């Protein structure tokens, strides 16, 4: 029996004046699969994430998240329902430790400065913080100041901060951008492991990374959906090669 989609988009459109950034998109993303969204620059990928997560209101269409219509909800309301995202611009507290960054995200909302909060809430937050640090491979760096981390570890910390809110769906915006090959390989392993317990959608330019990781790939071009399928189906799609690479015979493509 198929589970309901974690995300369903119906005729989703986003216009900025005369520019159509997301163009009449119909898409269902099945729960339990690791999804990637790829496409050339200007394809509308980041705008797509911004609309789904409530940063922008859609111009038309409908967004259903885990069975709930979130089309008109604000980003903080969507986050409360269980959608978390990372940003291309890393957003951690650089002067605080790795553990403190995760602790703030893990602690129940509204109780951080409440003098009457039960001690048990601290215990739960501590446990959750430790679990997140373990899941992201940052346990040994718990007491390091976040601003001193390498780019790769900073990206893992940002994923950890998003995970600490216990999301049902995690949106990762170019998680390996700027990473070395070794850091990328490490991050692939972490994200694969995380996808066993939380639904993940990735926007990414790095094709090798996507093809080695995703169960399901959606290709965007000019604000619309060009193709959707398994990595093998996408690799063999001549139309995708043409749109994504500008020519069919690109060695990066065959590398994937």
N, C-alpha and C positions, 0 to 999 in steps of 0.2 A: 504494500500500500504506500503510495507516494505521500510524503509529508507536505504540508502546505508550504508555499514559497516563503522564505524569510523576507523577501522583498518583491513587490509586484508594482510595475509602473504601467500606467495606461495613458497613451497619447500625451506623454510628458513633454512640455515645451517651455523653454525659457528664452525670452527676447530681451535684448537691451537696445531700445530704440528700434532701428531698422535691422539690427544684427540678430539673427536667430542662432543662439549658441547651443541650444538643445532642441532638436527638431522632431516632435511627434514620436517620441520613443515608447515602444511597447516592449517590456522585458520582464521575465520572471526568473528570479534567482532562487534555486532550490536550496533548502536547508541541508546541511551536512556535506556541502561541497565547498572547495576553496575556489573562489571566482576571481578572475583578473579582467580588467578593462584596459585595453591597449588602443593605440591609435596615434597618428602623427600629431605634431604640435598644432594647436588650433582646432583639434577634433571635437573639443567640448568636454573633455574628461573631468577637469577640475570643477567646471561649472556644474556638471552633472552631480558630482559629490556635494557641492555647495547647496544645490536644490534639494537633494535627498535628505541632507542633514539639517535643513531648515535655515541655513545661512542666507539663502535667497528664497523668496516666494516664487513658485512656478507661475508662468504666464497662463498656462492651461494644463489640463490633465490631472491625473490622480496618482498618489503615492500610498501604497498599502504596505505597512511594516508589521510583520508577524501577525497578520490578520486585522490590524488596526489602521484606519484611514488617518494618515498624518499630514495630508496635503496642506492644511491651513495651520498646522502647529508651528510654534517657534522652536528654535534650536534647543533651548533648555528643556522644553517639554519633551522633545524627541529624545534627548539624552536620558531623561528620567525613565522613558519607556524601554531603554536598553540599547540605544545606538551610540557608539563611541567612535571617534575618528582621530587620526593623527594628521598633522599638517606638514606641508613641504618645509615651512619655516619652523624649526624646532622650538617648542614652547615649554621649556623646563625652567625651574628656579635655579639659576646658575650658582647662587651663593649658598644654597642649601645642599645637604648630602643627598646621595641617591635614595637612601631609605626614607628621608624626610619628604622628598618629592612624592614617593609612592604613598607614604602614610597619609598625607593630606588628601590625596584622591580616594584612598580607601576608607577614610573615616566618615561615618554617617553625616549627611548634610544637616546643617543647623545645630550640630552638637559640639562643634570644635571648641567654641568658647563658652559652653554652657557649664557653669560650676556645679550644677546638680546632676550632671550626666552619670549614669552608673559606671562603676569601674569595669564592669564586664564589656562595655563598648570599647574600652582601651585594649582589652585582651583580644577581642575579635579583630580589631584593626591591626594589632601587632601580628596576629596569625595570618591575616590576609596579606599584609605587607610582605611577610616572609615567603608566603606562597608565590606571590607575584615576582619577587626577586629571584626565587628558585626557577620559576617558569621562563624567565627572560635571561637566565644565566648571569645575573648581576649580584648574587649573594656575596661574593668575595669583595665586591666594590661598594657594599652598603654604606660604609662610612666615608667614602671619598666625596669631596665636594663636586657636585654635578658639572660645574663649569670646567673642570679639569679633564673630563672624559674625552676619549677619542670620538670621532664623528660616528663611528659604528655603534659604540656603546651608548652614545647620546640618543641615537635612533631607537635602540632597544629600550632605553629608559622611557622614552616617550610612549612606546608601545605598552610598557609596564604601567605607566600612569593611566592610560586608557583602559587597560585590563582591570585595574584596581576598582573601577566603577562597576565591575561584573556585568559587562554588556552581553546582549544576545548576538549583536552584530558589530563587528569591528571593521571600520573603513580605514585602510592604510594608503596614504597618498605618497607615492614614490618612496617606499621605505628604504631602498638601498641607494638612493641618489647620493653621489659623492663618496660612496664606500669603496674601499680597496677590494680586490678579488677575494682575499681571505675573509674580510668582514662580511662580504656578500654571501659567501658560502655558509658562514656561521649563522647569519640571519635567516637564510633559507631553511636551515635545520630548525631554528627556533619557531619560525612561522608555521612550518609544517606540523610541528608538535602542538602548537597552540590551536591549530585548525581542528584538532580532534575534540576540543571542548567548546569552541566558540565559532560561529560562522564568520568568515572573513571575506571581504572584497578588497582587492588591491588595484590601484591605478599605477601603471608603471611604464617607463620607456624602455627599460633594459629587457630586451626580448629573451635573452638566454635565461635570465632570472625567472621570467614568467613561464616560459615553456617547461622549465625544470620543476615548477612548483604547483601551478594551477591545475585543477580538475576540469575547469570549464573556462573558456575565454570568450569575451565579447569584444568585437572590434568596432570602434567608433570612427567615423569619418564625416567631417562637415556637420557635426551635431547630431547625426543619425546613427543607427546601427547598421553596419555593413555586413557583419556575419557573427554567428555565435556557434560554438561547438567545442569539441575536445581539442587539445593541442595538435593532435594529428590532423584533424579535419581542417583546422585553421592553417596549418603548415601547407596543406595541399590545395588551398584555395587561391587560385590565380588572381582573382579580383582583389583579394586582401593584399597579396604581394604588391600588386600594382599600386594600390592606394597607400600602403604603408611605406613602401620602399622606393616607389617611383620607377622601379624596374623589376622584372621577374627574377633576375639572376643575381641576387645580392648574397655575398658569401656569409654575412651575418645571419641571414635567414636560414641558410642550410646548416649553419653552426648550431642553431637552436635544437 
